[in-house]
Amino acid sequence: RRTGEGDYRQAGGNFYAMLYFEILLGIFFFLIVVFLCPYLFRLFVETEVIYQKSLEYLKYRIYGIFPAFIGVSLIAFYTGIARTKIILYDTVVLIVVNIALNYGLIFGHWGLPEMGIAGAGLASSLAELAALVVFSIYMFLDHKLKPFRLLKIPKIDSRLIKNILRIASPIVAQAVVGLGSWFFFFSIIENMGERELAVSNLGRVVYLVLSIPCWGYSVGVNTLVSNFIGQHQETKVMETIKKTMIICLGSTLIFAMPVLLFPQYILYPLLGSEDMSLFVDAQPIFYVLFIILSLFSIGGIYFNGMAGTGATFAGLQIQVVCALFYVACIYILVNYLQVGLVTAWMIEIFYWIPLILLVHYYMVGEKWKHLQM
C-alpha cells in the first residue's frame, strides 16, 4: 500500500516494525512448542512410536522458527514492492539445501551422522538458516532498495507495531483456523483406520503440491490489490481479482490434470511398487480434488484479494464461520452417519462454496474502499 502511494520511507519503517513483530512472534511460538507440544501430542497421538518420533523431529526443528519468521518479513517486503524474483531463487536454495541435508543427516551420508527423523528436523532448520543468509546478502547488495533507507535501522515504533498487529493478527488467526481444521480432519480419519489414513496422507501430499499455483497467485493478487488501492485506483481491484482467478484456475487444472488422472505413472517414482495399491484406493479422492482445486483457485484468489484491501478481520470472521461448518460436518457425517473416506474428503467442497459467497457479498459492497491502514 505504501509503495503504491510512493511513500518509500514509510514502507521501510513498516518493514522494520514487521521484523520486530516477527521476532517476538517467533519467540512466543518457540516457547509454545518447547513447553506445550509434548502435552498436546499426548492428547491427539495414540501411537507411542509416532509420539516419540514426533518429539525427536521437533527437538531440532524448533530452532528453524527464528530464521523462518525473520524470512517471512523479508518475503513480505519484496512481495509488497512487487519484486518476487528473489523469492523464487531463495526458495530454490531452501529446497536444494533441505534435500541435500535430509539425505545426508537421515541416512548418514557424506560423513554426516545418521540421525533418522531427527536429522530431517535439523536439515529443515539449517535449510531455513541458509535461505535467510542468502536473502539477507541479496538485500544488502540490492541498490534498488536505497529509497527505502533500510540500512538506517529505526527505533522500535510501537504505533507501527500496533498497526501491523491489528492487520496481521487476524491473518495469523486465519492460519491457525486453517491448520486446526486440517488437523481435526486427519484426527477423524485416523480413527477410520490405518489404510484410510495412509490413503488420505497420499491425497494430502498431492493436494498440497497441486495447490502451489493457487498460493502463488494468491500472494500476487494480494500485492496488486493493495498497490492499486495505494494508487487510488480502486476501480481496478475487482477486474484484477477476476483476471487472476481465470489465470489461476486454468494453470492449476493444466498442472493438476495429468497428476490426478494418471497418478500411477507420475507419482510412482515417489512411492515404489509396494505402494501401488494406494493409487487404486486414492483414485476416487483424486477425482474429488479436481472440484476442490477448482474451488480453491476461485476462493483462494477472492479471499486473498479481500485481504489485500486490509479487511483481514472480516476475512477471519468468514473463515471461522466456514471452518466451524466444515468441522461440524466432518464430525457428524463420519462419527454418526459413518460415511466413507471419499465422502469425508468431499466435505471440503462445502467449506469453499460458503467462503466464496461470503467474500463476494463483502466485496460487492463499498466498505472495503474506506478502510484506513
Short mmCIF file of the C-alpha atoms (twelve columns), coordinates in Angstrom:
data_MODEL
# 
_entry.id   MODEL 
# 
loop_
_atom_site.group_PDB 
_atom_site.id 
_atom_site.type_symbol 
_atom_site.label_atom_id 
_atom_site.label_alt_id 
_atom_site.label_comp_id 
_atom_site.label_asym_id 
_atom_site.label_seq_id 
_atom_site.Cartn_x 
_atom_site.Cartn_y 
_atom_site.Cartn_z 
_atom_site.pdbx_PDB_model_num 
ATOM 1   C CA . ARG A 1   0.000   0.000   0.000   1 
ATOM 2   C CA . ARG A 2   2.757   2.472   0.944   1 
ATOM 3   C CA . THR A 3   4.734   1.627   -2.201  1 
ATOM 4   C CA . GLY A 4   1.658   2.327   -4.302  1 
ATOM 5   C CA . GLU A 5   1.376   5.703   -2.568  1 
ATOM 6   C CA . GLY A 6   5.061   6.422   -3.299  1 
ATOM 7   C CA . ASP A 7   5.888   6.666   0.423   1 
ATOM 8   C CA . TYR A 8   9.059   4.525   0.310   1 
ATOM 9   C CA . ARG A 9   10.460  5.741   3.614   1 
ATOM 10  C CA . GLN A 10  7.276   4.744   5.419   1 
ATOM 11  C CA . ALA A 11  7.370   1.375   3.651   1 
ATOM 12  C CA . GLY A 12  10.878  0.842   5.044   1 
ATOM 13  C CA . GLY A 13  9.658   1.742   8.516   1 
ATOM 14  C CA . ASN A 14  6.821   -0.738  8.149   1 
ATOM 15  C CA . PHE A 15  9.338   -3.431  7.204   1 
ATOM 16  C CA . TYR A 16  11.321  -2.957  10.415  1 
ATOM 17  C CA . ALA A 17  8.173   -2.821  12.516  1 
ATOM 18  C CA . MET A 18  7.119   -6.118  10.942  1 
ATOM 19  C CA . LEU A 19  10.591  -7.575  11.509  1 
ATOM 20  C CA . TYR A 20  10.487  -6.721  15.226  1 
ATOM 21  C CA . PHE A 21  6.992   -8.172  15.451  1 
ATOM 22  C CA . GLU A 22  8.028   -11.420 13.726  1 
ATOM 23  C CA . ILE A 23  10.970  -11.860 16.097  1 
ATOM 24  C CA . LEU A 24  8.663   -11.505 19.107  1 
ATOM 25  C CA . LEU A 25  6.177   -13.871 17.490  1 
ATOM 26  C CA . GLY A 26  8.950   -16.386 16.830  1 
ATOM 27  C CA . ILE A 27  9.979   -16.333 20.492  1 
ATOM 28  C CA . PHE A 28  6.343   -16.841 21.501  1 
ATOM 29  C CA . PHE A 29  5.853   -19.880 19.243  1 
ATOM 30  C CA . PHE A 30  9.243   -21.299 20.234  1 
ATOM 31  C CA . LEU A 31  8.153   -21.322 23.874  1 
ATOM 32  C CA . ILE A 32  4.804   -22.878 22.968  1 
ATOM 33  C CA . VAL A 33  6.480   -25.702 21.044  1 
ATOM 34  C CA . VAL A 34  9.010   -26.346 23.814  1 
ATOM 35  C CA . PHE A 35  6.595   -26.379 26.734  1 
ATOM 36  C CA . LEU A 36  3.178   -27.320 25.325  1 
ATOM 37  C CA . CYS A 37  3.682   -29.600 22.310  1 
ATOM 38  C CA . PRO A 38  4.647   -32.716 24.328  1 
ATOM 39  C CA . TYR A 39  1.333   -32.464 26.193  1 
ATOM 40  C CA . LEU A 40  -0.713  -31.603 23.088  1 
ATOM 41  C CA . PHE A 41  0.741   -34.556 21.193  1 
ATOM 42  C CA . ARG A 42  -0.313  -36.854 24.031  1 
ATOM 43  C CA . LEU A 43  -3.906  -35.731 23.523  1 
ATOM 44  C CA . PHE A 44  -4.037  -36.406 19.792  1 
ATOM 45  C CA . VAL A 45  -1.398  -39.060 19.022  1 
ATOM 46  C CA . GLU A 46  -2.310  -42.516 20.278  1 
ATOM 47  C CA . THR A 47  0.661   -44.491 18.929  1 
ATOM 48  C CA . GLU A 48  3.711   -44.314 21.226  1 
ATOM 49  C CA . VAL A 49  6.209   -44.755 18.395  1 
ATOM 50  C CA . ILE A 50  4.703   -41.849 16.441  1 
ATOM 51  C CA . TYR A 51  4.681   -39.726 19.611  1 
ATOM 52  C CA . GLN A 52  8.383   -40.331 20.318  1 
ATOM 53  C CA . LYS A 53  9.386   -39.774 16.686  1 
ATOM 54  C CA . SER A 54  7.429   -36.514 16.637  1 
ATOM 55  C CA . LEU A 55  9.361   -35.250 19.661  1 
ATOM 56  C CA . GLU A 56  12.669  -36.311 18.084  1 
ATOM 57  C CA . TYR A 57  11.807  -34.294 14.993  1 
ATOM 58  C CA . LEU A 58  10.720  -31.214 16.973  1 
ATOM 59  C CA . LYS A 59  13.867  -31.269 19.109  1 
ATOM 60  C CA . TYR A 60  15.841  -29.853 16.179  1 
ATOM 61  C CA . ARG A 61  13.072  -28.412 14.032  1 
ATOM 62  C CA . ILE A 62  12.040  -25.763 16.573  1 
ATOM 63  C CA . TYR A 63  15.275  -23.832 16.011  1 
ATOM 64  C CA . GLY A 64  14.168  -23.179 12.463  1 
ATOM 65  C CA . ILE A 65  11.370  -20.998 13.825  1 
ATOM 66  C CA . PHE A 66  13.621  -17.947 14.119  1 
ATOM 67  C CA . PRO A 67  15.073  -17.860 10.567  1 
ATOM 68  C CA . ALA A 68  11.644  -18.830 9.224   1 
ATOM 69  C CA . PHE A 69  9.848   -15.969 10.974  1 
ATOM 70  C CA . ILE A 70  12.538  -13.440 10.050  1 
ATOM 71  C CA . GLY A 71  12.395  -14.750 6.493   1 
ATOM 72  C CA . VAL A 72  8.658   -14.076 6.441   1 
ATOM 73  C CA . SER A 73  9.428   -10.366 6.918   1 
ATOM 74  C CA . LEU A 74  11.876  -10.348 4.005   1 
ATOM 75  C CA . ILE A 75  9.476   -12.225 1.742   1 
ATOM 76  C CA . ALA A 76  6.586   -9.956  2.711   1 
ATOM 77  C CA . PHE A 77  8.676   -6.859  1.965   1 
ATOM 78  C CA . TYR A 78  9.709   -7.992  -1.514  1 
ATOM 79  C CA . THR A 79  6.169   -9.197  -2.208  1 
ATOM 80  C CA . GLY A 80  4.818   -5.825  -1.114  1 
ATOM 81  C CA . ILE A 81  7.077   -3.939  -3.530  1 
ATOM 82  C CA . ALA A 82  6.173   -6.408  -6.332  1 
ATOM 83  C CA . ARG A 83  9.694   -7.821  -6.796  1 
ATOM 84  C CA . THR A 84  9.222   -11.526 -6.252  1 
ATOM 85  C CA . LYS A 85  12.003  -12.985 -8.421  1 
ATOM 86  C CA . ILE A 86  14.410  -13.226 -5.464  1 
ATOM 87  C CA . ILE A 87  11.761  -15.192 -3.562  1 
ATOM 88  C CA . LEU A 88  11.867  -17.846 -6.294  1 
ATOM 89  C CA . TYR A 89  15.677  -18.025 -6.193  1 
ATOM 90  C CA . ASP A 90  15.703  -18.199 -2.408  1 
ATOM 91  C CA . THR A 91  13.078  -20.939 -2.442  1 
ATOM 92  C CA . VAL A 92  15.308  -22.964 -4.772  1 
ATOM 93  C CA . VAL A 93  18.182  -22.533 -2.288  1 
ATOM 94  C CA . LEU A 94  15.895  -23.662 0.531   1 
ATOM 95  C CA . ILE A 95  14.741  -26.763 -1.354  1 
ATOM 96  C CA . VAL A 96  18.199  -27.815 -2.587  1 
ATOM 97  C CA . VAL A 97  19.834  -27.396 0.834   1 
ATOM 98  C CA . ASN A 98  16.917  -29.141 2.523   1 
ATOM 99  C CA . ILE A 99  17.015  -32.155 0.193   1 
ATOM 100 C CA . ALA A 100 20.805  -32.470 0.401   1 
ATOM 101 C CA . LEU A 101 20.915  -32.222 4.195   1 
ATOM 102 C CA . ASN A 102 17.951  -34.566 4.584   1 
ATOM 103 C CA . TYR A 103 19.785  -37.164 2.503   1 
ATOM 104 C CA . GLY A 104 22.977  -36.695 4.486   1 
ATOM 105 C CA . LEU A 105 21.574  -36.442 8.012   1 
ATOM 106 C CA . ILE A 106 18.768  -39.005 7.813   1 
ATOM 107 C CA . PHE A 107 20.874  -41.790 6.286   1 
ATOM 108 C CA . GLY A 108 24.343  -40.732 7.458   1 
ATOM 109 C CA . HIS A 109 25.964  -39.998 4.098   1 
ATOM 110 C CA . TRP A 110 28.908  -37.679 3.266   1 
ATOM 111 C CA . GLY A 111 30.439  -38.148 6.714   1 
ATOM 112 C CA . LEU A 112 27.361  -36.757 8.481   1 
ATOM 113 C CA . PRO A 113 25.830  -38.574 11.473  1 
ATOM 114 C CA . GLU A 114 22.909  -40.929 10.841  1 
ATOM 115 C CA . MET A 115 20.114  -39.239 12.807  1 
ATOM 116 C CA . GLY A 116 16.916  -40.640 11.296  1 
ATOM 117 C CA . ILE A 117 13.856  -38.448 11.678  1 
ATOM 118 C CA . ALA A 118 15.773  -36.086 13.979  1 
ATOM 119 C CA . GLY A 119 18.067  -35.431 11.023  1 
ATOM 120 C CA . ALA A 120 15.050  -34.328 8.992   1 
ATOM 121 C CA . GLY A 121 14.261  -31.729 11.639  1 
ATOM 122 C CA . LEU A 122 17.856  -30.484 11.768  1 
ATOM 123 C CA . ALA A 123 18.095  -30.402 7.963   1 
ATOM 124 C CA . SER A 124 14.964  -28.272 7.687   1 
ATOM 125 C CA . SER A 125 16.224  -25.812 10.309  1 
ATOM 126 C CA . LEU A 126 19.634  -25.472 8.634   1 
ATOM 127 C CA . ALA A 127 17.942  -25.008 5.252   1 
ATOM 128 C CA . GLU A 128 15.830  -22.173 6.707   1 
ATOM 129 C CA . LEU A 129 19.019  -20.555 8.027   1 
ATOM 130 C CA . ALA A 130 20.813  -20.913 4.677   1 
ATOM 131 C CA . ALA A 131 17.878  -19.345 2.835   1 
ATOM 132 C CA . LEU A 132 17.829  -16.436 5.297   1 
ATOM 133 C CA . VAL A 133 21.569  -15.801 4.845   1 
ATOM 134 C CA . VAL A 134 21.238  -15.795 1.039   1 
ATOM 135 C CA . PHE A 135 18.227  -13.473 1.181   1 
ATOM 136 C CA . SER A 136 19.979  -11.089 3.585   1 
ATOM 137 C CA . ILE A 137 23.087  -10.871 1.370   1 
ATOM 138 C CA . TYR A 138 20.880  -10.134 -1.650  1 
ATOM 139 C CA . MET A 139 19.074  -7.357  0.221   1 
ATOM 140 C CA . PHE A 140 22.363  -5.805  1.319   1 
ATOM 141 C CA . LEU A 141 23.596  -5.712  -2.293  1 
ATOM 142 C CA . ASP A 142 20.274  -4.561  -3.782  1 
ATOM 143 C CA . HIS A 143 20.792  -0.907  -4.785  1 
ATOM 144 C CA . LYS A 144 17.126  -0.505  -5.741  1 
ATOM 145 C CA . LEU A 145 16.247  -0.511  -2.046  1 
ATOM 146 C CA . LYS A 146 18.023  2.802   -1.446  1 
ATOM 147 C CA . PRO A 147 14.780  4.885   -1.347  1 
ATOM 148 C CA . PHE A 148 13.506  2.655   1.476   1 
ATOM 149 C CA . ARG A 149 16.520  3.557   3.689   1 
ATOM 150 C CA . LEU A 150 16.792  0.045   5.117   1 
ATOM 151 C CA . LEU A 151 20.419  0.472   6.206   1 
ATOM 152 C CA . LYS A 152 19.274  3.027   8.749   1 
ATOM 153 C CA . ILE A 153 17.784  0.855   11.465  1 
ATOM 154 C CA . PRO A 154 14.981  2.800   13.183  1 
ATOM 155 C CA . LYS A 155 13.938  2.659   16.788  1 
ATOM 156 C CA . ILE A 156 11.080  0.405   17.753  1 
ATOM 157 C CA . ASP A 157 7.893   2.253   16.779  1 
ATOM 158 C CA . SER A 158 5.102   0.950   18.989  1 
ATOM 159 C CA . ARG A 159 2.470   2.719   16.862  1 
ATOM 160 C CA . LEU A 160 3.570   0.910   13.705  1 
ATOM 161 C CA . ILE A 161 3.794   -2.415  15.512  1 
ATOM 162 C CA . LYS A 162 0.263   -1.952  16.868  1 
ATOM 163 C CA . ASN A 163 -0.974  -1.150  13.366  1 
ATOM 164 C CA . ILE A 164 0.729   -4.244  11.953  1 
ATOM 165 C CA . LEU A 165 -0.648  -6.316  14.826  1 
ATOM 166 C CA . ARG A 166 -4.143  -5.009  14.096  1 
ATOM 167 C CA . ILE A 167 -3.874  -6.032  10.457  1 
ATOM 168 C CA . ALA A 168 -1.734  -9.165  10.819  1 
ATOM 169 C CA . SER A 169 -3.223  -10.833 13.907  1 
ATOM 170 C CA . PRO A 170 -6.368  -11.880 12.012  1 
ATOM 171 C CA . ILE A 171 -4.114  -13.385 9.317   1 
ATOM 172 C CA . VAL A 172 -2.223  -15.366 11.972  1 
ATOM 173 C CA . ALA A 173 -5.550  -16.489 13.404  1 
ATOM 174 C CA . GLN A 174 -6.673  -17.498 9.909   1 
ATOM 175 C CA . ALA A 175 -3.621  -19.748 9.602   1 
ATOM 176 C CA . VAL A 176 -4.402  -21.308 12.989  1 
ATOM 177 C CA . VAL A 177 -8.022  -21.896 11.971  1 
ATOM 178 C CA . GLY A 178 -6.988  -23.414 8.642   1 
ATOM 179 C CA . LEU A 179 -4.335  -25.706 10.100  1 
ATOM 180 C CA . GLY A 180 -6.600  -26.574 13.020  1 
ATOM 181 C CA . SER A 181 -9.405  -27.705 10.735  1 
ATOM 182 C CA . TRP A 182 -6.957  -29.870 8.733   1 
ATOM 183 C CA . PHE A 183 -5.548  -31.335 11.939  1 
ATOM 184 C CA . PHE A 184 -9.082  -32.141 13.095  1 
ATOM 185 C CA . PHE A 185 -9.860  -33.752 9.727   1 
ATOM 186 C CA . PHE A 186 -6.861  -36.085 9.933   1 
ATOM 187 C CA . SER A 187 -7.596  -36.893 13.571  1 
ATOM 188 C CA . ILE A 188 -11.032 -38.071 12.475  1 
ATOM 189 C CA . ILE A 189 -9.569  -40.001 9.521   1 
ATOM 190 C CA . GLU A 190 -7.053  -41.705 11.840  1 
ATOM 191 C CA . ASN A 191 -9.974  -43.233 13.728  1 
ATOM 192 C CA . MET A 192 -11.327 -44.696 10.473  1 
ATOM 193 C CA . GLY A 193 -8.279  -46.967 10.184  1 
ATOM 194 C CA . GLU A 194 -4.625  -47.111 9.164   1 
ATOM 195 C CA . ARG A 195 -5.425  -47.755 5.499   1 
ATOM 196 C CA . GLU A 196 -7.735  -44.750 5.305   1 
ATOM 197 C CA . LEU A 197 -5.067  -42.611 6.968   1 
ATOM 198 C CA . ALA A 198 -2.392  -43.788 4.508   1 
ATOM 199 C CA . VAL A 199 -4.642  -43.040 1.524   1 
ATOM 200 C CA . SER A 200 -5.510  -39.622 2.959   1 
ATOM 201 C CA . ASN A 201 -1.848  -38.807 3.528   1 
ATOM 202 C CA . LEU A 202 -1.205  -39.527 -0.147  1 
ATOM 203 C CA . GLY A 203 -4.153  -37.314 -1.041  1 
ATOM 204 C CA . ARG A 204 -2.844  -34.567 1.244   1 
ATOM 205 C CA . VAL A 205 0.610   -34.578 -0.381  1 
ATOM 206 C CA . VAL A 206 -0.906  -34.409 -3.866  1 
ATOM 207 C CA . TYR A 207 -3.310  -31.662 -2.753  1 
ATOM 208 C CA . LEU A 208 -0.539  -29.538 -1.254  1 
ATOM 209 C CA . VAL A 209 1.695   -29.865 -4.323  1 
ATOM 210 C CA . LEU A 210 -1.085  -29.126 -6.804  1 
ATOM 211 C CA . SER A 211 -2.242  -26.096 -4.802  1 
ATOM 212 C CA . ILE A 212 1.151   -24.379 -5.181  1 
ATOM 213 C CA . PRO A 213 -0.052  -22.266 -8.154  1 
ATOM 214 C CA . CYS A 214 -3.057  -21.156 -6.109  1 
ATOM 215 C CA . TRP A 215 -0.827  -19.953 -3.273  1 
ATOM 216 C CA . GLY A 216 1.458   -18.127 -5.680  1 
ATOM 217 C CA . TYR A 217 -1.372  -16.309 -7.433  1 
ATOM 218 C CA . SER A 218 -2.985  -15.551 -4.066  1 
ATOM 219 C CA . VAL A 219 0.122   -13.699 -2.904  1 
ATOM 220 C CA . GLY A 220 0.275   -11.883 -6.232  1 
ATOM 221 C CA . VAL A 221 -3.338  -10.697 -6.170  1 
ATOM 222 C CA . ASN A 222 -2.913  -9.540  -2.566  1 
ATOM 223 C CA . THR A 223 0.020   -7.345  -3.622  1 
ATOM 224 C CA . LEU A 224 -1.710  -5.989  -6.729  1 
ATOM 225 C CA . VAL A 225 -4.914  -5.101  -4.893  1 
ATOM 226 C CA . SER A 226 -3.040  -3.296  -2.132  1 
ATOM 227 C CA . ASN A 227 -0.876  -1.459  -4.673  1 
ATOM 228 C CA . PHE A 228 -3.864  -0.302  -6.729  1 
ATOM 229 C CA . ILE A 229 -5.605  0.997   -3.618  1 
ATOM 230 C CA . GLY A 230 -2.420  2.868   -2.681  1 
ATOM 231 C CA . GLN A 231 -2.543  4.495   -6.136  1 
ATOM 232 C CA . HIS A 232 -6.253  5.341   -5.589  1 
ATOM 233 C CA . GLN A 233 -7.278  3.056   -8.458  1 
ATOM 234 C CA . GLU A 234 -9.971  1.115   -6.598  1 
ATOM 235 C CA . THR A 235 -11.898 0.556   -9.834  1 
ATOM 236 C CA . LYS A 236 -9.191  -1.883  -10.980 1 
ATOM 237 C CA . VAL A 237 -9.479  -4.119  -7.907  1 
ATOM 238 C CA . MET A 238 -12.370 -6.365  -8.962  1 
ATOM 239 C CA . GLU A 239 -11.089 -6.606  -12.530 1 
ATOM 240 C CA . THR A 240 -7.671  -7.697  -11.238 1 
ATOM 241 C CA . ILE A 241 -9.207  -10.311 -8.951  1 
ATOM 242 C CA . LYS A 242 -11.367 -11.759 -11.756 1 
ATOM 243 C CA . LYS A 243 -8.467  -11.979 -14.217 1 
ATOM 244 C CA . THR A 244 -6.246  -13.616 -11.590 1 
ATOM 245 C CA . MET A 245 -8.992  -16.156 -10.859 1 
ATOM 246 C CA . ILE A 246 -9.176  -17.161 -14.523 1 
ATOM 247 C CA . ILE A 247 -5.395  -17.480 -14.865 1 
ATOM 248 C CA . CYS A 248 -5.115  -19.405 -11.586 1 
ATOM 249 C CA . LEU A 249 -7.943  -21.798 -12.445 1 
ATOM 250 C CA . GLY A 250 -6.545  -22.512 -15.901 1 
ATOM 251 C CA . SER A 251 -2.937  -23.063 -14.832 1 
ATOM 252 C CA . THR A 252 -3.942  -25.142 -11.797 1 
ATOM 253 C CA . LEU A 253 -6.097  -27.514 -13.832 1 
ATOM 254 C CA . ILE A 254 -3.434  -27.853 -16.538 1 
ATOM 255 C CA . PHE A 255 -0.895  -28.662 -13.811 1 
ATOM 256 C CA . ALA A 256 -3.262  -30.999 -11.947 1 
ATOM 257 C CA . MET A 257 -4.890  -32.929 -14.788 1 
ATOM 258 C CA . PRO A 258 -2.073  -35.386 -15.621 1 
ATOM 259 C CA . VAL A 259 -1.292  -35.989 -11.945 1 
ATOM 260 C CA . LEU A 260 -4.889  -36.673 -10.935 1 
ATOM 261 C CA . LEU A 261 -5.787  -38.750 -13.999 1 
ATOM 262 C CA . PHE A 262 -2.574  -40.797 -14.217 1 
ATOM 263 C CA . PRO A 263 -1.103  -40.843 -10.673 1 
ATOM 264 C CA . GLN A 264 0.271   -44.363 -11.067 1 
ATOM 265 C CA . TYR A 265 2.702   -43.115 -13.716 1 
ATOM 266 C CA . ILE A 266 3.616   -39.681 -12.386 1 
ATOM 267 C CA . LEU A 267 3.750   -40.462 -8.656  1 
ATOM 268 C CA . TYR A 268 5.185   -43.975 -8.984  1 
ATOM 269 C CA . PRO A 269 8.843   -42.872 -8.531  1 
ATOM 270 C CA . LEU A 270 7.927   -41.311 -5.186  1 
ATOM 271 C CA . LEU A 271 6.319   -44.379 -3.627  1 
ATOM 272 C CA . GLY A 272 7.599   -47.501 -5.323  1 
ATOM 273 C CA . SER A 273 5.839   -50.667 -6.416  1 
ATOM 274 C CA . GLU A 274 4.952   -51.852 -2.909  1 
ATOM 275 C CA . ASP A 275 2.595   -48.908 -2.521  1 
ATOM 276 C CA . MET A 276 0.890   -49.158 -5.917  1 
ATOM 277 C CA . SER A 277 -2.338  -50.288 -4.266  1 
ATOM 278 C CA . LEU A 278 -2.583  -46.873 -2.635  1 
ATOM 279 C CA . PHE A 279 -3.166  -45.324 -6.060  1 
ATOM 280 C CA . VAL A 280 -6.173  -47.560 -6.643  1 
ATOM 281 C CA . ASP A 281 -7.713  -46.616 -3.294  1 
ATOM 282 C CA . ALA A 282 -6.837  -42.935 -3.693  1 
ATOM 283 C CA . GLN A 283 -8.130  -42.527 -7.268  1 
ATOM 284 C CA . PRO A 284 -11.688 -41.513 -6.181  1 
ATOM 285 C CA . ILE A 285 -10.135 -38.892 -3.882  1 
ATOM 286 C CA . PHE A 286 -8.098  -37.557 -6.804  1 
ATOM 287 C CA . TYR A 287 -11.343 -37.014 -8.729  1 
ATOM 288 C CA . VAL A 288 -12.716 -35.069 -5.757  1 
ATOM 289 C CA . LEU A 289 -9.537  -32.991 -5.769  1 
ATOM 290 C CA . PHE A 290 -10.482 -31.716 -9.240  1 
ATOM 291 C CA . ILE A 291 -13.506 -29.996 -7.720  1 
ATOM 292 C CA . ILE A 292 -11.664 -28.866 -4.589  1 
ATOM 293 C CA . LEU A 293 -8.754  -27.363 -6.533  1 
ATOM 294 C CA . SER A 294 -11.173 -25.570 -8.863  1 
ATOM 295 C CA . LEU A 295 -12.958 -24.009 -5.895  1 
ATOM 296 C CA . PHE A 296 -9.600  -23.262 -4.237  1 
ATOM 297 C CA . SER A 297 -8.493  -21.413 -7.383  1 
ATOM 298 C CA . ILE A 298 -11.549 -19.178 -7.155  1 
ATOM 299 C CA . GLY A 299 -11.986 -18.906 -3.386  1 
ATOM 300 C CA . GLY A 300 -8.295  -18.562 -2.549  1 
ATOM 301 C CA . ILE A 301 -7.837  -15.700 -5.014  1 
ATOM 302 C CA . TYR A 302 -11.030 -13.958 -3.918  1 
ATOM 303 C CA . PHE A 303 -10.153 -14.342 -0.230  1 
ATOM 304 C CA . ASN A 304 -6.605  -13.013 -0.646  1 
ATOM 305 C CA . GLY A 305 -7.822  -10.186 -2.850  1 
ATOM 306 C CA . MET A 306 -10.103 -9.239  0.014   1 
ATOM 307 C CA . ALA A 307 -7.125  -9.408  2.394   1 
ATOM 308 C CA . GLY A 308 -5.272  -7.016  0.081   1 
ATOM 309 C CA . THR A 309 -7.891  -4.360  0.833   1 
ATOM 310 C CA . GLY A 310 -6.938  -4.572  4.516   1 
ATOM 311 C CA . ALA A 311 -10.154 -6.331  5.539   1 
ATOM 312 C CA . THR A 312 -8.297  -9.034  7.448   1 
ATOM 313 C CA . PHE A 313 -10.668 -9.141  10.429  1 
ATOM 314 C CA . ALA A 314 -13.683 -9.573  8.166   1 
ATOM 315 C CA . GLY A 315 -11.737 -12.340 6.423   1 
ATOM 316 C CA . LEU A 316 -11.114 -14.025 9.766   1 
ATOM 317 C CA . GLN A 317 -14.811 -13.909 10.607  1 
ATOM 318 C CA . ILE A 318 -15.686 -15.503 7.272   1 
ATOM 319 C CA . GLN A 319 -13.060 -18.230 7.654   1 
ATOM 320 C CA . VAL A 320 -14.124 -19.063 11.217  1 
ATOM 321 C CA . VAL A 321 -17.752 -19.480 10.134  1 
ATOM 322 C CA . CYS A 322 -16.795 -21.697 7.186   1 
ATOM 323 C CA . ALA A 323 -14.261 -23.730 9.199   1 
ATOM 324 C CA . LEU A 324 -16.760 -24.384 12.006  1 
ATOM 325 C CA . PHE A 325 -19.325 -25.530 9.452   1 
ATOM 326 C CA . TYR A 326 -16.683 -27.765 7.833   1 
ATOM 327 C CA . VAL A 327 -15.554 -29.306 11.124  1 
ATOM 328 C CA . ALA A 328 -19.140 -29.881 12.286  1 
ATOM 329 C CA . CYS A 329 -19.992 -31.638 9.008   1 
ATOM 330 C CA . ILE A 330 -16.938 -33.889 9.268   1 
ATOM 331 C CA . TYR A 331 -17.670 -34.817 12.871  1 
ATOM 332 C CA . ILE A 332 -21.346 -35.590 12.298  1 
ATOM 333 C CA . LEU A 333 -21.025 -37.373 8.958   1 
ATOM 334 C CA . VAL A 334 -18.029 -39.534 9.903   1 
ATOM 335 C CA . ASN A 335 -18.807 -40.334 13.544  1 
ATOM 336 C CA . TYR A 336 -22.598 -40.615 13.389  1 
ATOM 337 C CA . LEU A 337 -23.556 -41.316 9.776   1 
ATOM 338 C CA . GLN A 338 -20.472 -43.500 9.161   1 
ATOM 339 C CA . VAL A 339 -19.771 -42.081 5.694   1 
ATOM 340 C CA . GLY A 340 -16.826 -43.382 3.684   1 
ATOM 341 C CA . LEU A 341 -13.440 -41.797 3.067   1 
ATOM 342 C CA . VAL A 342 -14.360 -40.241 -0.289  1 
ATOM 343 C CA . THR A 343 -17.428 -38.551 1.188   1 
ATOM 344 C CA . ALA A 344 -15.289 -37.238 4.050   1 
ATOM 345 C CA . TRP A 345 -12.983 -35.594 1.513   1 
ATOM 346 C CA . MET A 346 -15.955 -34.152 -0.392  1 
ATOM 347 C CA . ILE A 347 -16.969 -32.178 2.691   1 
ATOM 348 C CA . GLU A 348 -14.278 -29.600 1.868   1 
ATOM 349 C CA . ILE A 349 -16.419 -28.561 -1.095  1 
ATOM 350 C CA . PHE A 350 -18.897 -27.209 1.454   1 
ATOM 351 C CA . TYR A 351 -16.106 -25.167 3.029   1 
ATOM 352 C CA . TRP A 352 -15.185 -23.362 -0.184  1 
ATOM 353 C CA . ILE A 353 -18.681 -22.637 -1.532  1 
ATOM 354 C CA . PRO A 354 -19.879 -20.621 1.514   1 
ATOM 355 C CA . LEU A 355 -16.485 -18.879 1.701   1 
ATOM 356 C CA . ILE A 356 -16.720 -17.750 -1.933  1 
ATOM 357 C CA . LEU A 357 -20.284 -16.496 -1.446  1 
ATOM 358 C CA . LEU A 358 -19.466 -14.594 1.763   1 
ATOM 359 C CA . VAL A 359 -16.351 -12.967 0.279   1 
ATOM 360 C CA . HIS A 360 -18.342 -11.972 -2.798  1 
ATOM 361 C CA . TYR A 361 -21.037 -10.426 -0.593  1 
ATOM 362 C CA . TYR A 362 -18.369 -8.363  1.193   1 
ATOM 363 C CA . MET A 363 -16.521 -7.276  -1.941  1 
ATOM 364 C CA . VAL A 364 -19.595 -6.083  -3.862  1 
ATOM 365 C CA . GLY A 365 -20.184 -3.655  -1.009  1 
ATOM 366 C CA . GLU A 366 -18.356 -0.362  -0.560  1 
ATOM 367 C CA . LYS A 367 -16.970 -0.816  2.944   1 
ATOM 368 C CA . TRP A 368 -13.536 -2.087  1.848   1 
ATOM 369 C CA . LYS A 369 -12.941 1.105   -0.156  1 
ATOM 370 C CA . HIS A 370 -12.930 3.190   3.022   1 
ATOM 371 C CA . LEU A 371 -10.598 1.098   5.213   1 
ATOM 372 C CA . GLN A 372 -7.692  3.051   6.723   1 
ATOM 373 C CA . MET A 373 -4.252  1.464   7.081   1 
# 
